[in-house]
Amino acid sequence: MPAAHLNRIGTAVPDHDVHGGFVEFARTLLPDARAQYVFERMAERSAIAHRYSFLRPGVLAAGEVDADGFYRRGQFPTTAERMALYETQAQLLAMRAIEALDLGDERTRITHLVVASCTGFASPGLDIQLVKMLDLRADVKRTMIGFMGCAGAVPALRAAAEAVRADAHARVLVVNVELCSLHMQETSDIATILSFLLFGDGCSAALVTADPCGLALGVFHAALIPDSQDLITWHIGNHGFRMHLSGRLPARIARALQAAHARGDAHGMIRPDDPAAVDLWAVHTGGRTVLDAVEASLGLPRHALHHSRAVLEDYGNMSSATIMFVLQRMLRDPRPGARGLAMAFGPGIVAETFRFVQVG
């Protein structure tokens, strides 16, 4: 069976840094000084400096939310309007990430296309759009992975790895694209506002083949965390997708990791020897408190999650694309032979993990 390798990654974000603008706008939604104080404290502690959107920031003093009037106070767009914009903007951002991947003539050899996204739907969808825009082979095998939340990149890579292990000649293009800024809500609920403090837009494109370079992909594992189904939810409403992130999420993740670590289950997420045996930790940047929970529950040194923390600061949480940004930073800082563990959490709660080894 041929080994699957994540050869390289290209990434892209839209042009507009909206983090500071959102913080200013969010203050106007909150009903009183106490709520504003709590929000400001959480914003300061978020460890996020930048988040990006394809929507241009508006001028709050002029009553604008965004400069193009997509979001209008008292009249936020319907889900249909948001999905219409997703169809055009998702393909543009995906093409930017694919261009950064620098496929060149190699696109004619692509045999499989895997697309993961949880922030938009259309049919024919982004997979068909990309086949046409990239002029891929008419017989390219397409897989769409939808609505799996922040963990979606791991099943996408798993599907790519399985294709390569089944056929050494397979060359898989994996695209993760998320337009989180499409789903902002006009609300005074501070929990909802705080959840949108985390999210930005982003896209990754990756090439997975049998060529021995980049990251050798090892064992994939998925584990449902018991009694956690209500901690991350993502529902389709009349005015966009409604995100709920419970404040109990980090503690529940920490307990699950501690239990798996103590159990020593070879098929579980973490074995007792792992913190010492893992050189590279690629943890999805679900937020500062999630990273803190992973770090504390496994007794990791502070520097262990430095790539994840850097991505959080520079881009926030881009849902499924985010862990690919973390892995890209590891590829830019080669450590041949280094053993890694990647980890992401999605609705369920499901913990999706995989092992990898950096090769020369």
N, C-alpha and C positions, 0 to 999 in steps of 0.2 A: 504494500500500500504506500503510495507516494506521500511524503510529508507536505503539508500546506504551509505556505509562508505569506505573511502580510508584507509585501515588498516595499510599498511606499504609500504615503498619504498626502493628499492635497486638501487644503481647507479654504474657506471663504466666509466672510461676514459682509453684510450690507455696509453702505457708506456712512450711515448716520449713527453717531454715539448718542444714545437717548437716556442714559442712566440718570444724569443730573437733571434733565428735563422731567423725567418721570417722578423723581423725588419731589420736585417743586409742584407738579400737577397733583400728586397724591395728597399733599398737604391740603389742597383745596377741597378734597372729597371728605375729609374727616370732620366730624361734627363739633368737636370742642378741643380746647387746649390740651387736655389730658391725653386724648387719643393722638393728637399731633406730636406730643412729647414722646409717647411710646414709639410711634412710627419713626421719629427722627433718631431715637436711640438705636432701634433695630437697623435702620439704614446705616448708621455709623459703624455698627458692629458686623455688618454683612460681609465685610472683606471683599466687596465688589467695587471696582472703580469705573468700569466701562461695561456697557451692554449696547448691542447694535440692532438697528431696525432699518427696513427699506423705507419706512415712513419718516419724512423730514420733521424734526421737532417744530412745534408751533410757538407762537408768541403768547404766553399766558396773559399778559396785560391786555392783549387784543381779544381775549376770549377763545383763543385757538388751543386745541389739544395737539393736533399735528398740522403742518403747514398746508397739506393738501385737502384738509376737511374730511378725511375719511371718518375720523371720530369727531362728532359734533355733540356738544353738551346737550343732554336731554334727548338725544336722538342717535344713540350708538348704533352701528350697522347690524343688519340681520346676519344670520349664519350664511344665507345664500350670498349676500354681498361679500362676506369674508372669504367664502370659498371661490368666488369668481376672481378675487385678487390672488388667492393662493395659486390658482392655475397658471397665472402669468409669472408671478414673482418666484415661485418655487423653481421653475425651470431655469430662470435667469441666474439664480443663486447657485443651482446645481451645476450649470455650465461653467461658472466661475471657479468652483472647486475642482471640476474635472480639468479645466485648463491648467490649474495649479498642479495637477497630478502629472501633466506633461506626457500624455500617452503617445503623441505623435502618430507614426504609422502603426503603432501597436494596437490602435483601436480596431483595425481590420482583423485582429486575431482574438478579440473578445468573444468568448463562447457563452458567458452567463452574465446577466445583469440582475443585481439584488438591490432593491430600493426600500429603505425604511423611513417612515414618517408617521407622526401622530397628530400633526397640526392641520391636515387638510386631506380632502378626498375629491376625486374626480375619476370618471371612467369614460373613454380611454384616459389613462392617468399619466403620471410623470414617467413611468417606465416606457410607455409608447412614445411619449414626447422625446425622450432621450435617445431612443433607438433611431428616430428620424433625424434629430438634430446632429447626432454623432455619426450618422450613416453607418450604423452597426449592421452586422449580417442579419438577413431576414429570418434566419433560423436561430437567433440568439435566444437562449432560455431565460425567461423573465420570472422573477419572484418579487412580489410586493409584500412587505411586512408592515402592517398598520396598527396603530392605536395601542402599541405596547409601551408607550411612555418612554421615560428616560433610559430604560434598559434595552430599547429596541436595537441598538447597534450590535449587541452581543449575539442575539439570534441571527442577525444579518451576517455577521462574520462566521457563525456556525454553519449556516447554509452554504457560504462560500467555501469553507474548509471541507465540508462534506463533498461538494462538487469536485474539488481538486483531488481528494483522496479516492474518489471513484474513477477519476480519469486524469492521468498525469498531464494531459495536454490541455486541460481546462484552464481558462484564463478569465477570472471573475472580476467584474467591476462592481464595487459596493458603494452605494450612495446613501448618505443619511442627511436629510434636509428637513429643517424645522423653522417655521415662521411663528414663533411663540407670540410675537407682538400683535398678531391678528386677533388675539382672543382676550384683549383687555376688556374689563367690565367697568361700568360706571356704578359704583357702589360706595357706601360708607362703612361697609364691614371691614374692619381692620385686618382680620385674618386673610381675607381675599386679597386686599391691597398688598399685604406683606408677601403673599405668594407671588404676585406679579413683580415685586421688587427683585426677584431672583432671575427672571427669565429674559433671554434675548434670542435673536435670530442667528442661525449659523448653519453651515453645511460642510460635510466632508465627503471626499471621494477616495477610494482605496483600491489598490490592485492586489488580488490574492491569486497566487500561482504556485507551482511546484518549484519555481526557481529559488535556490537556497540563498536568499538575501533578505535583510530586514528582520522580521520577527517570525520565528518558527512557532506555529500555533499548536498548542497541546490539547489537553483535556478540557472540554466544556462541561459546565454543570449548572443546573437550575434548581433552586430550592424555594418552595413557598414557605414563608414565615407564618406560623400559626397565629390565629387571633389578631390579624393585622389588616383585614380586608378594607376597613373603613379609613385607613390612615392616608392613603393616596387614592384619590378618585378623579376621573376625567370624563365628564358627561357632555353630550351634545345638547345644547339648549337653543332657544329661538334666536339668541343674540350671541352666538359663538359657543366655544367649548368652555365648560365651567370646571376649573381646577380647584381641588381641595387638597391642601397639605396640612395634616394635623401637627400640632406642636409636640405630640407624643412620638412622632416618627423617629427622631434620633435615638431616643432611649430604647425604643423597640428594636431598632437595628442593632444597637449595642448589646442588648440581651441575647439576641439571636446569634451574633458572632461569638459572644462569650460562651454560649451553650455549645455551639459547634466546635469551638476551640477545645473546650473541656472534654467533649465527647470523644474526640480523636477518631472520628469516622473518616475512613479513607475516601469515601465518596461524598463527604460533606464539603462545606465551603472552606473550612479552615481546619488544619490538623495542628496538634500541639507543637510540632517542630517548624511550622511554616514561618513565623516571623523571622527566625534566624535563617531559614532556607530561601527566603524570597529577597532578591536584591532590588527589584523594581516593583513599586506598587502603583498601579494605574486605577485609581478610584474615581468614579463619576462624581463630578462636582455638584452634588445635589444641594449644596449650601454649606456654609461654614460649620454649622452645628452637626451636619451629617459627617463631614470630614473629621471633626473633633471626636465624634462617637466612634468611628472606625479606628482612629488612632488610639484612643484611650482603651477601647475594649480589647485590642490586640497587643497593647503595650508597645506600640511602635515609637521609635524616636521621632522627634519633631520634623526632621528633614525628610522622612520617608515619603511624605505626601507633597513634597515641594512642587512637583509638576502639576498636580491637581490644584493646589492652592494658587499657583500662578495663573492657570487657566480660569479659575473662578474670578480672580481679580481683574483679568484682562477682558473677559467675555461674559461672565455670569454663567447661568445654567442654560445651555442650548438644547435641552432635552437629549434625544438620542445621539446627536452629533458630538456631544461634549467629550465623551471618553475618547473619541478619535483624535480630538485636539490634544489630549493628554498623551496618547500613544505617539502622535507626531513629534512631540517635544522629546520623547525618549529616543526616537529614531534620529533626531538631530544631534543627540548627545550619545554617540555609540559606545556601548560597553559590551564587546563580543563575549559571549558566554554567560552574561547576566541572566538570571532566572527571574521571571516576572509573574505577577498575578493581577489580572484585571477584574474589576468588580463594579456592577451597576445595579441600581434598585428601581423597580417599576411597580405599577399598580398590582396589588395582589396580597401583601407585598411579595414580590418575587425578587430574589437575589440571583442575578446572572453573573457567572464567573467563568474565566478561562485562564489556563496557564500559557506562558510563552517563554521563549528563550531568544535572546538577541544574538544574531549571527553576523559574521563579518561581511 
